[in-house]
Amino acid sequence: MNMNPSDQPDVAGATAQEVVAFDVRHLSEQQLAALGVSHIAYVKPVMVNGVQGFAIHAADGTPMAVAGNRDVAVAAVVQHEMLPLSVH
């Protein structure tokens, strides 16, 4: 049994050779803005034309949708294989 760390898969299934390490203190503004864009969506309460709803935004702040209630907004995010996070 080879116990070489480079052969051991990590939690995401990639080997240590495929994992790229970086120092978040040295990210450019563009890299920071793109961080989590395809994996995280924010859900926050909003008023649209006087009606309460829940807005869904990408991690970079791009508006993606508005739902009538929080459960529908969260379900839409999960359906698109993203992690929903609440904004208060």
C-alpha positions in Angstrom: 0.0 0.0 0.0 1.5 3.3 -1.1 1.0 6.0 1.5 2.4 8.8 -0.7 0.2 11.9 0.0 0.2 12.8 -3.7 -1.7 9.5 -4.4 -4.3 10.1 -1.7 -7.5 11.8 -3.0 -8.8 14.8 -1.2 -12.4 15.5 -0.2 -13.3 16.7 -3.7 -11.8 13.6 -5.3 -8.7 15.3 -6.8 -5.3 14.1 -6.1 -2.8 16.3 -4.3 -1.1 16.9 -7.7 -4.3 18.4 -9.1 -5.0 20.7 -6.2 -3.7 24.2 -6.7 -2.8 26.1 -3.5 -2.9 29.8 -3.4 -2.6 32.6 -0.8 -5.9 34.5 -0.6 -4.0 37.6 0.6 -2.4 37.9 -2.9 -5.6 37.6 -5.1 -6.2 40.3 -7.7 -9.5 42.2 -7.6 -10.6 40.2 -10.6 -9.7 36.9 -8.9 -11.5 37.9 -5.7 -14.6 38.9 -7.6 -14.7 35.6 -9.4 -14.2 33.5 -6.3 -17.2 31.3 -5.8 -19.2 32.7 -8.7 -20.2 29.3 -10.1 -20.7 27.7 -6.7 -22.4 30.2 -4.4 -25.6 32.1 -4.7 -26.9 34.7 -2.2 -30.6 34.9 -1.3 -31.9 38.1 0.3 -35.4 39.6 1.0 -36.4 42.4 -1.4 -39.4 44.5 -2.3 -40.3 44.5 -6.0 -43.1 46.9 -7.1 -44.4 46.8 -3.5 -44.4 43.0 -3.2 -42.1 41.1 -0.9 -39.8 38.6 -2.7 -36.4 37.0 -2.4 -33.6 38.0 -4.8 -31.0 35.5 -5.9 -27.6 36.9 -6.7 -24.4 35.3 -7.9 -21.3 35.5 -5.7 -20.1 38.6 -7.6 -23.4 40.4 -7.0 -25.0 39.8 -10.4 -28.8 39.5 -10.1 -30.0 36.1 -11.3 -33.7 35.8 -10.3 -36.5 36.8 -7.9 -38.7 34.3 -6.2 -42.0 34.8 -4.3 -40.7 33.1 -1.2 -37.5 32.0 0.4 -38.1 28.3 0.0 -38.6 28.6 -3.7 -35.4 30.8 -4.0 -33.3 28.3 -2.1 -34.7 25.3 -4.1 -33.9 27.1 -7.4 -30.3 27.7 -6.2 -29.9 24.0 -5.1 -31.5 22.8 -8.4 -28.6 24.6 -10.2 -26.1 22.7 -8.0 -25.1 25.9 -6.1 -24.8 26.6 -2.4 -27.4 29.0 -1.2 -26.3 31.6 1.4 -28.6 34.1 3.1 -27.9 37.8 3.2 -29.5 39.8 5.9 
